[in-house]
Structures are given as C-alpha cells and as structure tokens.
C-alpha cells in the first residue's frame, strides 16, 4: 500500500547542506520533508573546518554555539605544517594558535570552527528532529519523481520497503556530487579540470598527539619523494586522524606507517577511494526542481570552500522558496537563485584549484629524506619555496568567504558611488568597509553579544542609521506591505559606528543578510524598489518551466 502526503518543499539529501536548508525553512515556517538514504551517522567524515561565513549563517539558525561545543578541544593547535612525515623533519609551519587563544577577528562575530562531519550531521539532524518528532526521514530514498503543473510528485521508499507518494510544491536536490536529481532533470555538470582519484584512510592513533607535543598540528602536509604530498588531518583533536593519499595497492596500515615518523598504535577504521572533481551545474533550476550543495557544484577541498558554498546556497534559496510559497515573490525571484550562486561556485572552484596545484606542482628533490648535508639543504630549499608560494592563502582566505557580491536583477544598482573610507578603515578589506548592494552586510558590534548580523531575517530589514535618518520611511513601509513583502524598519543602537561603517544612512538588507539597496535618503520610488527586490522589477522577467540560472 502506498501512502500519499503533501508538503511544501521536499529536500532530498541529509548532508550538511540539506540540513542547513531545513534549518532555514523551519525558521521561516515552511512545511517540508527531508529524506536521507543513510541512517544519519557518518562513519568516514569528510568535512572538518567550517568557514566564518557559514558560521555566521549557523549563528542565525541558532546552532553556532552547539557547533563550537561539539567536541573540538579548545587547547588543540590549529597550525598547519609541511613535514617529511608526521614527527619527522618539518619544512614549514603556519601558526594559527588555538581556539582558546586566538584573537577575535574584527570582521565577523563567528570565526571558523572545527566540527567534522561525523559531529556536524548528527547535531543538525537532532536540531531538526527525526520522524515522527521532526521532518527528517532517515533510511528513506527518492525512487522517482515527475513535475506537474503545480508541483512535484515524488516516490519515496524506506528501509522496510514502505512506499510514500509526496506531492510537494518544490523539490530541492541536495543529494551529492552524483545527484540523481540533477541527472533526472537532464542538467549538465561539465568537468572544468581533470578529475583525480584519491584515497582517504581514517585511523586512530592513541598517543600520537602526546608524542608530537609542540610538533602537533591540525593539518600535516606529508611531503616526500615517494608520492605523499596530501594532508594528514586531526579529526577530533584526540586520536582520530584522516590521511589523504594517491590510490595504490599498498595496504592502508602500511601507507599510514609511512606517513608517521613516530611509533604509536594504529587502528585502521576505513579506507575509501574518491574522485576529486571540479564541476558546476549548467543551471540550478529545472521548473520546480532546484539544486544545492554538491549536487550543484563540486570543488577541490583545498581551502574548504565546498561546504561554505553549499551553506551559502541554503541561505540564498531558503528565503526565496519561502517568498514563493507565501505568495509575495515576483516571477523572477527563484531564477535569481542560480544567477547569484553560480558565480560564487565558479570563483570558489578556480580558487580551490589554484590551491590544489600549489601543492601538486611543488618539485621534491630525491634527497629530501636523506640524513646528510645534501638532504638538509633540500629540506631548507623546499621550505623556502613553500613559504614563498603564499600558502596562508589556502587556510586564511576571508575574501573567498565574504567578498562575493551578487550582480543580480533583484539587487538595486548603486548610482551614488562608493563612500570614501573613513579614518581607521585603512586596514579593513574592501568588502568590509561599507554596505554595498549585493554584498554581505558588514558586522558591527552594537552591544555585548549583539551584532548587526543579528538584526537580519526573516524578512527585509531597512536600517535607519544616524540622527538624520529617524523618519521618512513610511512610504517604503506602505509599498512593501501592499505587496505582502515582510519589512522591518530598524534604528539600531551603537551610536555613530554603524552609520560610519555602513556608509549610508538608509540600507535595505535582504533576509539572507545581503544588501539589496542603500541611499542617502529614503527610496524615491519605494514601490519600484519593492518590486525589484522581490523579483518583479525591470529585467527580472518570468520564470519559464525548466528555466533558471
């Protein structure tokens, strides 16, 4: 017997991106079902470090503190070291301190966090809730779907063989790099760089950290003439590690022993092969089906941009779906999801590919491992070349997380020009000096524990900044209300600093925290602005079935 159900959104895939989208939808009151073929446990974790912009979004969804408290020891080093073997000769080290001692960055309230996937996925799953308490259905797979005039008819099958037909208004494929959803829609995902086959070995090594002492690192790049030049990463700050290496016939224990210069017990937990691909889907939408995360893009893990890009997808898509379902979206709003997010994925793909080749293109002298003057000189020379290659760019790249600016038909063009940077802003990156249309609204502390980022969502927020911007927004409020667009007008505390940093007295911020418009005065035509930001303005057009960016 087949059970029939209805929901507004069906999310396929219970990885970090699907779960993040679930958090966003839940916060907006959208009814959804999330199906995951697995049981919610991760036995071979891939993701480890969560970037700062993703952590800002997790802050909005109320889980940032839980992620930081998931288990990573506050006193464990965050350093990155290049070594001939772990515990062997050190070639170069980037020092990042520890979670407990590193200073808080000026540009964000949420620095990056270490939370491997085997902690992150169960944490987010628990927060959403598993059926019957919540919308997550584990050990349930999508077996087929077809689009109808008013939605998607999807067939689900659980581990016991029970079948369910779900009628959803929209379906979002967060189902990974191989994405059956993407393939069923006939969406191409062309290869942009050559695919590489690699091997990940997960293992326990009790006592390794104690043996290393000050030589420990979060990431050791094992670099030697025999072919090892990929990372060995601490996965829990205690005794769990993951080694990435080229594929080969050697047994996993032998490969791990080769990467370690200290004799400690080693227990192999898993040994998997995987494909490092560089792909971005040709489009992110096919009618009422949308793609997010690895289903839409796969990047080299060099730099950690893949998860960050996927979490950004969830934040961008969630509010647009909610607007469609609430009835206030214009015909071009959902199409703007792809036109905004695809360029971010393409930029991240190329940056991570450059990081990958920074590692792959290094020449390694055969004498590197020799205990001789020739070996010492080879190690010193390689250390100099590593230092000169700007390796910090891979591990400390705020531009890659914050600098993307949506050039979008639902973002108002800025005709007033860039504001002159204020005194004291010379050391700030360009993206953090002002609230520019399409860019992320800057972080400013307003009070203890309260950031400007905490003001945004679930609808639009019109900031009135400074003593001269206390009135004059009534027409804008009426125009948004007439179209059903949620808008809150806010005069935040914090004195002159928010006005100085945002650069304009009036700034309209979208539900995802990106700036939609700014100006020296209230909008001259608030109705036109309301239509533009909801996807009903000039240039937004209509969403054709199967269309989208």
N, C-alpha and C positions, 0 to 999 in steps of 0.2 A: 504494500500500500504506500502511495506517495502522499506526503503531507504538503499542503500549499500554504505559503506565508507571503506577507507583504512587508516591505521595508523601504526606506527612502534611499539608502546607499548600501550596496554590498561591497565590502572590501575583501579582496582576495589576497591573502598572504599575511602571516602574523609575525613578520620580522620587525626590526625597529621602525621602518618607515610606515608599514601598515598600522602598527600600534600607535605611532605618533599621529597619523591621520585620525585614528579612532579617538585619541585624546582631544584633538581639535574639534571633531564633530560632536563629541559628547559635551564639550564645553559650550557649544552653540545650540544644544538641544535638538540635534538632528538624530533621528531614529536610524540605526544602522546595524548590520550584521557583519562580523568579521570572521572569516573561515581560514583555518590553518591546517594543512595536511599533517603536520607533526603534532607532538604531544606537549609542546611548549617548553621542552628542555633543550638546551644547546650542549651537545657533547664535544663539539670541536669549534670553540669560539673563534670568530674572525675579527670582529670589531673590538678595539681596545680603548683608544682615546677619542673622546667626544669633543669636537671643536667648540670654541666660545660662542659662535652664533647659534649653533644647535643648542647649547646650554641655555642661552637666553630664551629660546623657544620652550625648552623644557621648564624653565622658570615660569613662563606664562601658563603652562599647563599644570603647574603645581607639583612637579616631580624632581626639580633640580636638587633639592636637599637630599631626597632619597637616593638619587644617583651618586651624589658625593659621599653618602654614608653607606654605600653598597658593600664596602669591604676593603677598598684600597688603603693600605697603611699610610697615614699622613706623614710618617717619617721616612718613607722609602724614596730613594733618589729618583729624579725624573731625567737624569743625564742620558745622553746618547754618546756611545763610544765606538770607535772603529778599532778592532783588535785582530790579531792573527788567530786567536782563539780566546774564548772566554776564560779569563785568568792568565792569559799569555801576554804577549807584547802588545802594548797599547800604542796606537798610531795617532789618534786624535780624539779629543773629547769636547763635547758641548755641555756646558754646565747650566742646569736649569733649577738646581736646588731641590726642595721637596714641597709637597702641598702645604705643609705646616709653615715653611719659612719663606716661600716666595712672596714678593710684594703684590698687592692687588693692582691690576692694570687700570689705567685712567679711563680707558675707552669702553669698558664693559663691567657690569656687576657680576658676571659669570665667567670666570676663566675656564679654560678647558678642564675636563675631568677624565680620570682613568676609570672606566667601567666596562670591562669586556662583555661581549655579547651573552655569555652564559650567566651573567648577573643582570644585564640590562633587559633582556627579553622577558624573563620571569617577573621582574619588577614591574614592567609596563603592563604585562598581562594581568597581574594581580590588581593593578590600579584600575583597569577597565572592568575586570570581572569575567569569569568563565561561566558559560551557560550552566545552570539556569539563573545564576545571580547577575550575569552580565552578558554583553553582546558577543563575546569571543566564543567560537566553537572550534575546539581542538579536534584533531584526528578526523577532520572533515575536508573533503576536497571538492573542487569545482569540476564537474564531469562534462559540462557543456553549457552553452548559453546562446541566445539569439536576441537581437534587438527588435522591439516592437515600436509602434507609433508613439507610445507614451512611456517607454521604459525598457527594461531588460528582463527577460525570462531566463533564470539560471537554474541549472540542475545540480544539486548537492548530494553527495553520498558520504555517510560517516563510516567509521571503522567496523561497525556491526552490519553494514550493508543497507541501513535505512536510508531512504531517499526522500529528499525535500525539494519542492519547486518553490523558488523565491522570485516574486515579482518585485523588482527594485526600480526606482526612478533612474538611478545611475549605478554603474559598476566601475570600481577602480582596481586595476591590476597592480598590486604591489608584490607580484609573485616571482621576483628574481630575474637574474640575467637571462635565463632560458624562457621566461614568461610565456606560458601557453596562451594567456590572454592576448598579449601582443601578436603572437603568431596567428591566432584565430581571427584577429582583425586585419591581417594582411599588412601590418605596418613594418616597413623595412627598418633594420638597425645595422647599417653598414659598418664594416670594420674600418677604423681610421688609422690604426697602426697594427703591425703584425702581432698576432696572438702568441703568447708564451705559455708553455706548460710548466708548472712549478709544483713543488711538493711541500706540504706542511706537516711537521711532526710535532705532536703535542706530547709533553712528557713531564713527569715530576722528578725533581732533583733535590730531595731534602738535604739541607745543609749547604747548598751552593751559595746562597747569599751570605751566610756566616763565613764561609771560606774566602769569599771575594772581599768582604769588608768594604773599604773605601774604593775598591775597584769595581764595585757593582754599578749597574746602570739599568735604566728602564729598557733601553734597546742597545744591544751589542750588534754592530755590523761585523760579522765574521768575514774577514777579508784575507784570502790566502790563494796561492797559485793553483791549488787543486780544483778550483771552481766554486768554493764557498765565498759568496760576497753579498749575501742577503741577511736580513735581520734575525737575531735570536732575541725574542721579546719576553720580558717578565709579564705574566698574565694575571697574577693575583698578589704580587708583592711578597709572596712567601716561598712556595716551592713549585709552582706551576709555570711552565715555560712553553714557548712555541718557536720552533726553528723553521724558517723558510729556506729551501734549497732547491737546486735543479733536480729533475727526476732522474732516477737511475736504479740499477738493480740492487745496490747495497742495502742491507737490512737497516731498519731505522735506528737501532741501537748503535750500530757501527757509525752511522752518519753523525749521531749526536755526540758520541765519544770523540769523534774527530773535531767537533766544534768546541769541545771543552778541554782546557789545559789542566784542570784540577780533577782529582779522582773522588767522585761522590757517587752515591747510589743513584741509579737512573731507572725509572719505570716508564715504558712507552705506553701511552694511553690511546693514541690514534695516529694513523699515517694516511694522509689523503693527498690525491693529486687534484689540481685545479687549473683552470685556464684564466690567465690574466688577459683580459680583453679590453679594447678601447672602442666603445660603441655608444652612439647616441641615436635614439629612435628618430626617424624622419618626421614624425609628428607625435604629439602626446594625446591626441584625441581622435576617436572614431565615433561620431554621434554621441551616444550616451555612455560610451566606454572611455575611460581615461587611464593613463599610465603614470606611475610614480616610482621613485627609487630605482633599483637596479633593472626593473622592467623597462624603464625609460632611458637609462644610461649606465654604463659600467666604466669605471675609471681605474687606473692603476692605484693600488693602495698607498703609493709613495706620496706622503703628505697628508693622508687621512681625509681627502676631500669627498670621497664617495658617500659616506654616511651624512656628512654635513649637507651635501647637495640634496640627498633624499629627504632629510628632515625639513629643509627649505621648501621642497616640493609640497610636503604635507601642509605646511603653514600657508602657502600660497593657494593651494587647492581647497583647503577646508572652508575658508570664508566664502569663496566663490560658489561652492556647492550649496552652502547654507543660504546664500543670496538667491540662487536659482530656486531652491525648494521653498523659500519664504515668499517668492513672487516679486521681489524688487530688482532683480538683475535685469540688465538690458540684454539685447541679443548678442552682444559681442563679449560679454564678461568671461564666459568659460573659455572662449578661444584665446583670451589674453593669458590664460594659464600657460599654454605652450609657448606663446611668443615671449613671455617673461622668463620662463625657466630653462628653455633650451639653450639660450646663450650662456647661462650660468654653467650648465653641464659641459658645453663645448670648451669654455675657458678653463674649467677645472680639469677636463681631460688633457688638454695640452700642458697645463702646468704640472700635473702629476706625471705625465710622460717625460717632461724635462727632468723631473726629479729622478725618475727611474733611470734615465740614461746617464745622469750624473754618477750613478753607481755602476752601471754596466760598462761605461766607456773608460773607466779607470784602468790604466795599464799596471799590471802587477808583476814585478820582477821575480824571476825564478829563485833568486837568492833571499827572498823576503823572510823565510823561516830559518835561515842559517844562523847558527850561533857563532858569528865571525864578524870582523870589521866590515866585510862586504855586505853581510846581512843587516848590520846596524845602519849602514849608510842607505841601503834600500828601504828600510823602515822609516828612516828620517825623511828621505825624499818623498815617499808616499804620503807621510803625514803632512808635509808641506803642501803637496798637491791637493790633498783633501781640504786643508784649511783654505787654500786659495780658490776653491770651487764654490764658495758660499754655501756650505751645507746647512747652515742655520735656516736658510730659506725653506727647506723642506719641513722643519719642525716648529718654526715660529713664523707663520705667514698670515698675520691678521688681514692683509689686503685680500687674500684669497677667500676669507670668510666674510668680510664686511664691505668690500669696495664695489661689489656689483651693483649696478644702477639700472633699473628697468627702463628701457626706452620703449614705451608701451602706449597704445591708444587709450588706455584708461588712466594715464598719468598726465597731468596738465603741464604743458611746456612752460618753462620759466623765462619770461621776457624781461625780467628786471635785472638780469646779470648776477654774477657771483658776488656775494658780500666780501668786503675787504676783511681779511683775517684780523681778528682782534689781538691786541697785545697779549702775549702769553700763549698764543696758539701756534707759534712757530714750530714747536716740536711735535705737534699733532699731525697725523696723516691727513691728507686732503679730505678723505671720506668722513672724518670725524670733526671737521671744522664748522660744518653748518648742516642744516636740514635741507638737502637738495631734492627736488622732485624725482621720484623713482628710487632714491637711496634709502637705506635704513635710517630711521630717525635716531639721532645721537642719544647716547646715555649721558644723563646729568643727574647727580645725586640731589634730590630735593629735600630730603630729611634722612635721618638714620634709617637705613634699610629700605628707603623708598627711592626708586629710580624713575626717571621719565618713562622708561620702558614699561613700568608697571601701570601706566595710565591707559595703555592702548588695548583695544578689544573690549567687548565682542564686535562693536560696530565701528564707525568712523569717529575720530576724535578731532575736534577743532580746538587747537591751543590758542589762547589769547595771552600773549606774553608781554609783560611790561605795563607800566601805569597808563599808557596811552591806548591800550588795547582792551579796555574793560567793557566796551559796549559796541554796538553796531553790527551784531551778528544775527539779529532777529530774522532778517530776510533769508539768510542762509538756513537757519533752523526751519523756517516755514517751507522753503523749497525742498529740503531733504525730507521733511515729514510728509509733504504732499506726494512724494514718490515712494514712501514707505521705507526710505533708507535710514537705518539707525544712525543717529548722530548724537554725540555728547559734546557740549561746549565746556571747556575747562580752562580755568585760570590757575595754573599750578603754583604752589608755593616755591620758595627757593630764591627769592629776590631777583637780582639782575642777571644771575648766571645763566638760567635757561634762555632768556632773551638774547644774551650775548652769544651763546653757543649755537642757538638755532638760526640766528642771522636775520630773522624777520619777525614782526610782531604777530602775524597770523600764519599758522601752519596747520594744514589738514593732513592727518595721519590715518592710513588705512587700517583695517582690522588686523593685518599681518605685521604692522609696525613699520611699513614703508611709507614715505611721504608721497601724498597724492597731489598736493598743491601748497604753495606758500605765497605770501604777498605782503606789501607794506600796509595795505588796507583790506577790509573785508572784501570778498569776491564782488566784482562789479555786476556779474550776471550769475547769481547763485543757482538759478535753475539750470543753466548750461553746464555749470560745474558739477552739479548733482548728476546730470545725465552722463557727463563724460566719465566720472569715476565709477558709475555702475554699469558701464559698457553700453550706453545708449546714445553716446555723443557722436559727433562727426568722426568718420574714419573707423568706427567700430564695426559697422556692417551688421550682417545677420549670420548666425551660425548655421551653415548648411549641414545636413546629415552627413556624417563621415568627415567633416572638416575639422579645422582647428590647427593650432600651431604645433 
